[in-house]
Amino acid sequence: MKFLEKFGFEKKDIEALKENSTSALIKELEAHKKLVTKNLEYLNGIGVTNLSEIFINYHDMFLMDNSNFVEIFNKYEPASLIEKLAKDVRIMEYL
């Protein structure tokens, strides 16, 4: 899960994620780290600033096919979406 550090994840957050997730999920994230990275890069590219908070709470979404992942977020105006995500990551449940 070291690949998450390139997105500003702190080691303590990565360790907490490992402790609070099933080993199967951690293996899945590691096995698909290129896909997870691509989805993180997309959010980073549109300006999302709280990637670690979003990922820790909704890591399963980052295993989605990149085109489907991007499609979810492209429905919204980026500046508005970024602002709403910064205020409350729970809106991810409604996207």
C-alpha positions in Angstrom: 0.0 0.0 0.0 3.1 2.2 -0.2 1.8 3.5 -3.5 -0.7 5.6 -1.6 2.1 7.8 -0.2 2.6 9.4 -3.5 -0.9 10.9 -3.1 -0.1 12.4 0.3 -1.4 9.5 2.5 0.4 9.5 5.8 1.9 6.2 7.0 -0.4 6.2 10.0 -3.5 6.5 7.7 -2.3 3.6 5.6 -1.7 1.5 8.7 -5.1 2.3 10.1 -6.6 1.3 6.7 -4.8 -2.0 6.9 -6.0 -2.6 10.4 -9.6 -1.7 9.8 -10.0 -3.6 6.5 -10.1 -7.3 5.6 -7.0 -8.9 4.3 -8.9 -9.8 1.2 -9.7 -6.2 0.5 -6.1 -5.2 1.1 -4.9 -7.9 -1.3 -7.5 -6.7 -3.8 -6.3 -3.1 -3.6 -2.6 -4.2 -3.9 -3.5 -6.5 -6.9 -5.2 -3.6 -8.7 -2.9 -0.8 -7.6 -2.6 0.5 -11.2 -6.4 0.9 -11.4 -6.6 2.4 -7.9 -3.8 4.8 -8.8 -5.5 5.8 -12.0 -8.7 6.6 -10.1 -6.8 8.5 -7.5 -4.9 10.4 -10.2 -8.3 11.4 -11.8 -9.6 12.9 -8.5 -6.3 14.6 -7.9 -6.3 15.9 -11.4 -9.6 17.6 -11.0 -8.4 19.2 -7.8 -9.8 17.1 -5.0 -7.8 17.9 -1.9 -8.9 15.3 0.6 -8.0 12.2 -1.3 -7.0 10.2 1.8 -10.2 10.9 3.7 -12.3 9.8 0.6 -10.2 6.8 0.0 -10.2 5.6 3.6 -14.0 5.8 3.8 -14.8 4.7 0.2 -11.9 2.5 -0.9 -14.1 0.0 -2.6 -15.1 2.7 -5.2 -11.5 2.9 -6.3 -11.6 -0.7 -7.6 -14.2 0.4 -10.2 -13.2 0.4 -13.9 -11.7 3.8 -14.6 -14.2 4.8 -17.2 -17.1 4.0 -14.9 -15.3 5.8 -12.0 -14.8 8.9 -14.2 -18.3 8.8 -15.5 -19.7 9.1 -11.9 -17.8 12.3 -11.3 -18.2 13.9 -14.8 -21.9 14.3 -14.1 -21.1 17.2 -11.8 -19.4 20.6 -12.2 -15.9 20.0 -10.8 -15.6 23.2 -8.6 -18.9 22.5 -6.9 -18.1 18.8 -6.5 -14.7 19.6 -5.0 -16.2 22.1 -2.6 -18.9 19.6 -1.5 -16.4 16.8 -1.0 -14.1 19.0 1.1 -17.0 19.9 3.4 -18.4 16.3 3.7 -17.1 13.2 2.1 -20.3 11.4 2.9 -21.8 12.8 -0.4 -19.8 10.0 -2.1 -22.6 7.7 -1.1 -25.0 9.7 -3.3 -22.9 10.1 -6.4 
